């Protein structure tokens, strides 16, 4: 029984070593892949609504309109 366990462990070790060697050779033959970022550098990306100039501009317009309505002034349009 002990010899069988030793034989299986040795066989597993040999298979592991062969696969590891094969993977390293395979990786060495392939050129390295360039690291890609999700977005190209320099591209404009909105992270949050408060970073978006259009959103902030629209928010300010709504705030001014509400203020005018509260004071009872007519629309400037």
SENU-732761 format. One record per residue: z, x, y of N, C-alpha, C in turn; residue in one letter. Coordinates in steps of 0.2 Angstrom, whole numbers, plus 5000, padded with zeros to 4 digits. Atoms other than C-alpha are relative to their C-alpha. Layout:
ZXYZXYZXYA...
This chain:
500050044994500050005000500050045006X499949964994500550145012499350045001X500749974999498850235009499549965003X500550054997497850075013500149995007X499950014992498750055030499850065003X500249944996498450235034499350015000X500750005000496650225029499749955005X500350054995496350065040500250035007X499849974994497250155054499550065002X500549954999496150305052499349985002X500750034999494550205051500049975007X500050034993495050105067500050065005X500049944995495350275076499350035000X500749975000493650345071499549955003X500550054997492750185076500150005007X499950004992493650185093499750065003X500249944997493250365096499250005000X500850015000491350335091499849955006X500250054994491250185103500150035007X499949974993492050275117499550065002X500549954999490850425115499449975002X500750044999489350305114500049975007X500050034993489950215130499950055005X500049954995490150375140499350035000X500649985000488450435135499549955003X500450064997487650265139500150005008X499850004993488550275156499750065004X500349934997487950455160499349995001X500750005000486150405157499849955006X500250044995486150265170500250025007X499849984994486150295188500549965003X499550044997487650235198499849955004X500250064996487550065205500350015007X499750004994487750055224500549945001X499550054999489349965229499749955006X500250064996488849795237500649965003X499550044997489949705249499749935000X500350075000489849515249499549985006X500550014995489049515266499850075003X500249934997488049655275500450025006X499749984994488949755288499749985006X500350024994488749695305499849935001X500250075000488349515300500649965003X499550044997489249385310500349954995X499750055005490449285299500649975004X499450044997491749155305500550004995X499550005005493349185297500449945000X499650064999494349045305499749965006X500350044995493948905317500150035007X499849974994494848995331499650065002X500549954999493549135329499349985002X500750034999492049025332500049985008X500050014992491549025351499749935001X500350064999490548865349500649954999X499450055001492148775341500550005006X499549994994493248845355499749965006X500350034995492048785368500049925000X500050075001491848615361500849975000X499350025000493748605359500349995008X499850004993493948645378499749945003X500450064997492648515383500449934998X499650065002493648385373500649995004X499450004996495248435381499949985007X500150024993494548425398499849925001X500250075000493748255394500649955000X499450045001495448185388500450005007X499650004994496248245404499749965005X500450044995494948165415500149924999X499950075001495148005406500749975001X499350024999497048005407500149995008X500050004993496848035426499649945003X500450054998495647895427499350025004X500649984997494147995433499449984996X500650025004492347945428499850074997X500349945003491348065417499650045005X500449964996490448205426499350004999X500750015002488848165418499649965004X
